[in-house]
Amino acid sequence: MTITLLNHTPLVICSNAIRTCWQSFDKSDNGGEKDKELIDRVGNKFKHASTLEHLVYTFYIKGISRALLQELARHRMASLSVKSTRYTLKELKNEKKFNTNDKNRASKYLVFTDEEMVDEMSIKALENLRVVLNSGISNDRAKYCLPESYKTELTWTANARSLQNFISLRSDKAALWEIRELAINIYDTLPQDHQYLFKDFLKR
């Protein structure tokens, strides 16, 4: 998978929102150490986590499975726009037949688990989908053959409060291995001056 941070809110927006409550704008250092400490103290230590919702992050996430996408959709306080199967399954139509030893070629379309039997069956499902697509059946019907391992990509936006919850739950060793990798990589993709807000939620 690859993760690109497309946009993020400057810290000073959050600190100004907090300072609105006390009208203490004159104490701001424009997102510097004083403002960072204020955000951490109010948002994390004092648990006024709604103030963290002023910080918003948008990522482009590529090469995850549809199984992971289902897990991601459970995080309600986030927005996601996903690659459409209705319009993009045509990419598979012109491929040659897939055999179970075509792992390298199939990796363009599938996330593999390192369980040999599971990966072989995913390739068989991919070949079944290719056959259905070439039979003239519409993408809307053909997509019901999609294996859970089929790769997708999306734009994902979350505020800092939701992202803390996501990182805390999904970096845990009990989480699905693929979403755990995503959570850790998202943390690593955050701007360095923002990571301090999330480091106590990360479980490597």
C-alpha positions in Angstrom: 0.0 0.0 0.0 1.0 3.6 -0.5 -0.3 6.6 1.5 0.1 10.2 0.5 -0.9 13.1 2.8 -2.8 15.5 0.4 -3.7 18.2 2.9 -3.7 19.0 6.6 -4.9 21.9 8.8 -2.1 24.0 10.4 -1.9 23.7 14.1 -2.5 27.4 14.6 -6.1 26.9 13.5 -6.7 24.5 16.4 -4.9 26.6 18.9 -6.9 29.7 17.8 -10.1 27.7 18.2 -9.1 26.9 21.8 -8.0 30.5 22.5 -11.5 31.6 21.3 -12.9 30.3 24.6 -10.7 32.6 26.7 -10.0 35.3 24.1 -6.3 34.7 24.6 -5.1 35.3 21.0 -2.3 37.6 22.2 -0.6 34.5 23.7 -0.4 32.6 20.4 3.0 31.9 18.9 1.5 31.0 15.5 1.5 27.3 15.9 4.8 27.2 17.8 5.7 25.4 21.0 3.3 27.4 23.2 0.4 26.6 20.9 1.4 22.9 20.6 1.4 22.6 24.3 -2.0 24.3 24.6 -3.5 21.9 22.0 -2.1 18.8 23.9 -3.1 20.1 27.3 -6.7 21.0 26.4 -7.3 18.3 23.7 -5.5 15.3 25.3 -4.8 15.9 29.0 -8.0 17.8 29.8 -10.0 15.6 27.4 -11.7 18.4 25.6 -11.2 16.4 22.5 -13.8 18.3 20.5 -11.2 21.0 20.0 -9.1 18.5 18.0 -11.8 18.3 15.4 -10.5 21.6 14.0 -7.5 19.6 12.7 -8.3 17.8 9.5 -6.2 15.4 7.4 -6.8 14.1 3.9 -4.9 11.1 2.6 -4.7 9.2 -0.7 -4.6 5.5 0.1 -3.7 3.1 -2.7 -3.3 -0.6 -2.9 -5.5 -1.8 -0.1 -7.9 -4.7 -0.2 -11.7 -4.4 -0.2 -11.6 -6.4 3.0 -9.7 -3.5 4.6 -12.1 -1.0 3.0 -15.0 -2.7 4.9 -13.1 -2.3 8.1 -12.3 1.4 7.3 -16.0 2.1 6.6 -16.7 1.3 10.3 -15.0 4.5 11.3 -18.1 6.8 10.9 -16.5 10.1 11.7 -14.5 10.2 8.4 -15.2 10.7 4.8 -14.1 8.4 2.0 -14.3 8.5 -1.8 -13.5 5.2 -3.3 -12.3 4.0 -6.7 -15.5 2.9 -8.6 -15.8 -0.7 -9.7 -18.6 0.3 -12.1 -16.2 2.4 -14.1 -12.8 0.8 -13.6 -13.3 -3.0 -13.9 -12.6 -2.7 -17.6 -8.9 -2.6 -16.6 -9.1 -6.4 -16.1 -10.9 -7.2 -19.4 -7.8 -7.2 -21.6 -5.6 -9.3 -19.3 -4.5 -12.8 -20.3 -5.9 -15.8 -18.4 -4.6 -16.0 -14.8 -3.2 -19.2 -13.4 -2.4 -19.8 -9.8 1.3 -19.5 -10.5 0.7 -15.9 -11.9 1.2 -14.3 -8.4 3.4 -11.6 -9.7 1.0 -10.5 -12.5 -2.0 -10.9 -10.3 -0.5 -8.7 -7.6 -1.5 -5.7 -9.7 -5.1 -6.5 -8.7 -4.9 -8.5 -5.5 -3.5 -8.1 -1.9 -1.9 -11.3 -0.9 -1.9 -12.8 2.6 1.1 -15.1 2.5 -1.3 -18.0 3.1 -0.6 -20.0 0.0 -4.1 -21.6 -0.3 -5.9 -18.3 0.3 -3.7 -16.5 -2.3 -4.3 -19.2 -4.9 -8.0 -19.1 -4.4 -7.9 -15.3 -4.8 -6.2 -15.7 -8.1 -8.9 -18.2 -9.2 -11.6 -15.7 -8.1 -9.8 -13.0 -10.2 -9.8 -15.3 -13.2 -13.5 -16.0 -12.7 -14.1 -12.3 -12.6 -12.1 -11.8 -15.8 -14.2 -14.4 -17.6 -17.5 -12.9 -16.4 -16.4 -9.4 -17.6 -15.5 -10.8 -21.0 -18.9 -12.5 -21.3 -20.6 -9.2 -21.8 -22.2 -9.0 -18.4 -22.3 -5.4 -17.0 -19.8 -4.3 -14.4 -22.7 -3.7 -12.0 -23.5 -7.4 -12.0 -20.0 -8.7 -12.6 -18.7 -6.9 -9.5 -20.5 -9.4 -7.3 -17.7 -11.8 -8.2 -15.1 -9.5 -6.7 -12.8 -11.3 -4.2 -12.2 -9.5 -0.9 -8.6 -9.3 -1.8 -9.2 -7.1 -4.8 -7.2 -3.9 -4.6 -8.8 -0.5 -4.4 -7.8 3.1 -3.6 -9.5 6.0 -2.0 -9.3 9.6 -0.7 -9.9 9.5 3.1 -10.4 12.5 5.3 -10.6 12.5 9.1 -10.2 15.0 11.9 -7.6 14.5 14.7 -10.1 13.3 17.3 -11.3 10.5 14.9 -7.8 9.8 13.8 -6.6 9.2 17.4 -9.4 6.7 17.8 -8.5 5.0 14.5 -4.8 4.8 15.4 -5.5 3.5 18.9 -7.9 0.7 17.7 -6.2 -0.2 14.5 -2.6 -0.2 15.4 -3.3 -2.8 18.1 -2.0 -6.3 17.6 -5.5 -7.6 17.7 -6.5 -5.6 14.6 -6.6 -7.1 11.1 -3.0 -7.3 9.9 -3.6 -5.1 6.9 -5.5 -2.3 8.7 -2.8 -2.4 11.4 -0.2 -1.7 8.7 -2.4 1.1 7.4 -2.7 2.7 10.9 1.0 2.7 11.5 1.7 4.0 8.0 -0.8 6.8 8.4 0.9 7.9 11.6 4.3 7.9 9.9 2.8 10.0 7.0 1.5 12.7 9.4 3.5 15.9 9.6 6.2 15.6 12.2 5.0 18.6 14.2 1.5 16.9 14.4 2.7 13.4 15.4 3.0 14.3 19.1 -0.8 14.4 19.3 -1.0 10.8 18.3 2.1 9.1 19.6 0.4 7.9 22.9 -2.3 6.2 20.8 0.1 4.3 18.6 0.8 0.7 19.4 3.7 -0.6 17.4 
